[in-house]
Amino acid sequence: MSKYFITTPIYYINDVPHIGHAYTTIAADVLARYHRAKGDEVFFLTGTDEHGAKIAEAAKKAAKEPQAFVDNLEKKFKEAWKNLNISYDEFFRTTNPDHEKQVQEFVQKLKDRGFVEKRSYEGLYCVGCEKFMKESELVDGKCPDHLKEPVRQKEENYFFKLSDSAISNKLINLISNNEFVIGPESRRNEIISKLKLGIEDISISRATVEWGIPFPGDESQTIYVWIDALLNYYTATKIYGKDDFWPANLHLMAKDILWFHAVIWPSMLLALDLPLPKKVFAHGFFTVDNQKMSKTIGNVLNPNDLVDKFGADAVRYAVLREFPFGEDGDISLDKIATQYNNLGNNLGNLVQRTISMMVKYKIRNTKFETNNKIQIDNEINNLDFMEALKKIDDFCMEQNKYIAEHEPWVLAKEGKKQELTDVLATVYNNLILLPDLLLPFMPETAEKMKKQLETLEPEPLFPRLDNSPYAVKQ
């Protein structure tokens, strides 16, 4: 038995969860379930990032105290993950007092080792990103993510010596030798290129942000929210008694926060001689109907609404089946509905027609060793979820084609009992392979399918959406 520690980012909760949050979390859940099924001991960590200026501002707009504001939104994330059948082991909050204490202790150790110094800094600060930005990072003078001009700020802060050559050179070597793995390959190459150009020290405190963890030895400042957030992966192992799971096997995230996870985070660990995570992987961005998700446009997809319309398993399947994990892609209600209907027409139809014919033609005791094998381990281990699901879909299509070619209803009419038994037994025994393969992706469907194959009592796995406004005509 191996230990497997997987994380999502702790999501910044200045608003309710959306499909982007769900995407990362579903992928992590697939991996967690896959490793549990293999017999590994799994620690699956997710949670919420609850400090910083953006949250304080959002709380003020909502006429709430920051703690009450985050308490309410934390429930929204837990509700979404429950509805999507996310099997996390711990839900972490950065307002946890034990975490706050350990963050202060970690930063104090950085100070003690000479990696922190206080200095004045003036620069362009994006409140939305909660970070200083270079002129070269702006588009028409605005943050490309938030489309707002950053504000010029001058303050005295504490800086982490990220530029220290002993750290940066070691990090470059670890990444280049794949001892610290960054995926996909294209983003690994981007990180190495940026590191070789040289990196600047980063501010790890704020003098103007009150909603945060007090800086050790100087309570006029708070610890920069990103330092606070990144440390959750490490402090969680201490708080939950999971020290033996460190280092993490995999950090999953969206590509906009890769720099924090691939450079700042490992550099902090190297400064204290702590083991690095084995791998970080950054997936792409969603557009919705080929437009960037925006509350103004009104195209933000709420995972709870999607589950209400299509069920958890179909949503889990659709977001991972629609485009390769790691690349940018587009999603929409129609696309999810199309994937739902495809599931019904392929997998759902295959299970129901096979079991129905076995009952109708009184075929029993059909279990035997099938020569058919379908393996998706490589695809899952390589985070190629789309290809793994495609292999399962293709396998189902082959079985449906086999039924169509051998026409068991004709064999029954002609009284060819042995041939009829052989055909249905072949399909049935191939179907037995599927629940275990489907389990990480669609746990409810896998259990329903397994039960139906045992009881020979068929029920639709994906009832038709004919009367739904989201039905798509095939």
Buried (B, 14 or more C-beta within 10 A) or exposed (E): EEBBBBBBBBBBBBBBBBBBBBBBBBBBBBBBBBBBEEEBBBBBBBBBBBBBBBBBBBBEEBEBEBEEBBBBBBEBBBBBBEBBBBBBBBBBBBBBEEBBEBBBEBBBBBBEEEBBEEEEBEBBBBBBBBBBBEEEBBEEEBBEBEEEEBEEBEBBBBBBBBBBEEBBEBBBEBBEEEEBBBBBEEBBEBBBEEBEEEBEBBBBBBBEBEBBBBBBEEEEBBBBBBBBBBBBBBBBBBBBEBEEBBBBBBBBBBBBBBBBBBBBBBBBBBBEEBEBBBBBBBBBBBBBBEEEBEEEEEBBBBBBBBBEBBBBBBBBBBBBBBBBBBEEBBBBBEBBBBBBBBBBBBBBBBBBBBBEBBEEBEBEEBEEEBEEEBEBEEBBEBBBBBBBBBBBBEBBBBBBEBBEEBEBBEBBEEEBEEBBBBBBBBBBBBBBBBBEBBBBBBBBBBEBBBEBBEEBEBEEBBEEBEEEEBBBEE
